[in-house]
Amino acid sequence: MRNNRALFAILFLFVCTACAHPATVREIARIKGQGESILHGIALVGGLSGTGDSGKDLVLARPLAQTLANLGNQIPNFEELRNSKSMALVMVTCVIPDTGAEVDDTFDIQLSVINSASSLRGGELWVAPLTAAVPGGEVYAFAQGTIIIEDSATPTVARVRGGARIVRPIRTTPAVTHAFDLIIHKHFSGWTAASQVASQINQQYLLTSKKLSEPVAVVLNERAIRINIPENERANPAAFVGDVLSAEINTTMLGLPAMVVVNSRSGGIVVTGDVEISPAIITHGGLTITTTTPPPVPTPDAPLIERRQWAPITTETSQTRQARLQDLLRAFEQLDVPSRDQIEILQMLHRAGKLHARLVIE
């Protein structure tokens, strides 16, 4: 049981607000229009041990025959490929971060089976072009590499570490002239946070000797802040933008709620702040906890076994104190709950109004 718990361990990150260090604007916000880019393409995976697509399927036979022809091996008849089970047709996806990409940068790529292949385990991705996610998009990268299966329960989805190599620069920063908008990351969003960020930026420029005719930062809504570039900075907006993004923000002043962030694919859970949970009772699926209660005359050979399908989440000392994260952990441990079930339980508690934190599912 202990090894099981280690295998399905939850990663909890506690952020101590009392000792939090200042963050910069670029850590909690981005310039509007500066987002991630998606590259994609269709490719072939070879080297599979009988788990690939059937060579009888034209969806595989056509691209395989074309690839072989490009390499100087003409296939006059698709019948020659009918016995193939070592190849699979896959969709390749590459996410370019909001910082963009330069020639020869490499990025991880995600693969997913398109046709009937049952597993990509042991395969090798053949070289394939990646284009922008629009019809007729230009080629920005080439993908190739050894496949890694990250989830043994889903061998039809895989990853190649550093599998995409950029051949054309990808620019993500929009042109900046007189003004630009900052978009606060959703995990930090809120009127208090937006006001504090704008206030910190304005204070930085009020300390300069030159008086400004209008505020540098103006809150538009709980996630957006308009940044007006002063006239004396417009000759070199890049330096001004860099100064704004480097401005320090005291995160303890942002009024952020406690947060639980879960990754539905990996089962990872990150908790920030002091999460409170109202008293509740959990029953989930066929999970049980077993307690041994000694009989009136206890003997090692004759204990009284009590089985139940619920675990209480309560406080230990004060009825006025809300249950904390450790109380929830204790209940999970009692039930020996796998990570995916833990995520479902967190969702149920949140829907019931018992989890006093912002729940983010990724």
Secondary structure, 3 states (H helix, E strand, C coil): CHHHHHHCCCCCCCCCHHHCCCEEHHHHEEECCCCCEEEEEEEEEECCCCCCCCCCCHHHHHHHHHHHHHCCCCCCCHHHHCCCCCCEEEEEEEEECCCCECCCCEEEEEEEECCCCCCCCCCEEEEEEEEECCCCCCEEEEEEEECECCCCCCCCEEEEEEEEEECCCECCCCCCCCEEEEEECHHHCCHHHHHHHHHHHHHHHHCCCCCCCCCCEEECCCCEEEEECCHHHCCCHHHHHHHHHHCEECHHHCCCCCEEEECCCCCCEEEECCCEECCEEECCCCCCEEEEECCCCCCCCCCEEEEECCEEECCCCCCCCCEEHHHHHHHHHHHCCCHHHHHHHHHHHHHCCCEECEEEEC
